[in-house]
Amino acid sequence: MNARLSPNTAAVLTAREDMLARLRRRKPATALERDFYTKPEDFQIDLDLIWYRDWLFVGHDCEVLSPGQYLTVQVGEYPVVVVRDRDGGLRAFHNSCRHRGSRICSEEHGTSARLMCPYHQWTYSLDGRLLAARDMGSSFDKTQYGLKSIHCTSVGGYIWICLAKAAPDFDPVRRLLEPYFLPHNLHQAKVAYEYTIIENANWKLVWENNRECYHCFANHPELLRTFPEDPTISGVDDATSNPRITTKWNHWESIGLPSQFKISADGQYRTTRYPLIEGKTSYTMDGQAAVKRPLSDAVTERDIGTLLLFHFPTTWNHVMADHATTFRLLPLSPTTTQLTTKWLVNRDAVEGVDYDLKRLTEVWVATNDSDRRVCQENQIGVNSPAYVPGPYSPVHEAGVTQFVDWYCTHIEERLTEDAE
């Protein structure tokens, strides 16, 4: 160890070396060692090398349609505000006043002609310029104290940010996702309902739980009314060997809905459309549409299955003919994770007329609550010094293997690059 390194820097390097050693000795198709799910140093490495460097889903265009509308999100140590500027563009800023650092926007959603810090009233335009800072003296230069920008873009109605100084190229994501999502007109939908839960589990355990239905029979009776438990059609792999899938794909693509399985080269994101159980068209208790108005006026056929999107580390999604359900995951601590779920419907749909809110939301509310419980129990068990990683099921947990492989490869590459 270089003697000139500060104690803190030395500790960081030691933690990274330790993680790298564990990554290099891991067994394929096997759960990760305990420290990956429990250790504060590992959690900080996850933040530094994944959450602060990759593109993250934070919300929808329809939540910030008009100039001055904003949404806020907390990513690790970073409070962020996303706002629609006066020219109709999307902007993202560090939600920290350039005076003494106070958070500027504290509400999750809001509308304001300007962004004003509530502490000392420093006031910023929607493009981040500092407009007013009273009693700062004649030599004060406002042009040097605008809000700090964050990379921000949108595709198919989804807003993405990246906290890195130099963001990864977003064009591959755009090219893959845009054809699938544009027909559903999500950028002009509306959020019918949103709620957030805290799962007492590491963010990777939450993802691992999502990527398999091995646990569904015992835990998700509501979901299994419509969701096919068959692991070949859950967005894990290209299902061209399944004749029901290929028949559906051919039909859906003939009506202008891209459907075949697509995956990024590094496995970070994938999308496909797959059918629900025969005769079911939506995630409701009876499997029929929850909303009378189609989600998009351009898609009038009811039986279009569900369009899936998985993008590590922040989001999984289901888009059907009548509504969309989107999920945003954010890490809070080594053993707590925030999950926000939103239900999107046609912007002209009226609650109580076109849809009943309980009917729209009850399947995923129940499913999320059950997942919250099983993930918490998973974390409690993993916390035990007696925990030893076990093998994944090759039948039901291929999706878990894919996620863990992505995580390990992704973070090992960055640890190696940073060490050079």
Buried (B, 14 or more C-beta within 10 A) or exposed (E): EEEEEEEEEBEBBEBBEBBBEBBEEBEEBBBBBBBBBBBEBBBBBBBBBBBBBBBBBBBBBBBBBEBBBBBBBBBBEBBBBBBBBEEEEBBBBBBBBBBEEBBBBEEBBBEBEEBBBEEBEBBBBBBBEBEEBEEBEEEEEBEEBBBEEBBBBBBBBBBBBBBEEEBBEBEBBBEBBEBBBBBBBBBBBBBBBBEEBEBBBBBBBBBBBBBBBBBBEEBBEBBBBBBBBBBBBBBBBBBEEBEBBBEBBEBBEEEEBBBBBBBBEEBBBBBBBBBBBEEBBBBBBEBBBBBEBBBBEEBEEEBBBBBBBBBBBBBBBBBBBBBBBBBBBBBBEBBBBBBBBBBBBBBEBEEEEBBBEEBBBBBBBBBBEBBBEBBBEBBEEBBEEEBEBEEBBEEBBBBBBBBBBBBBBBBBEBBEEEEE
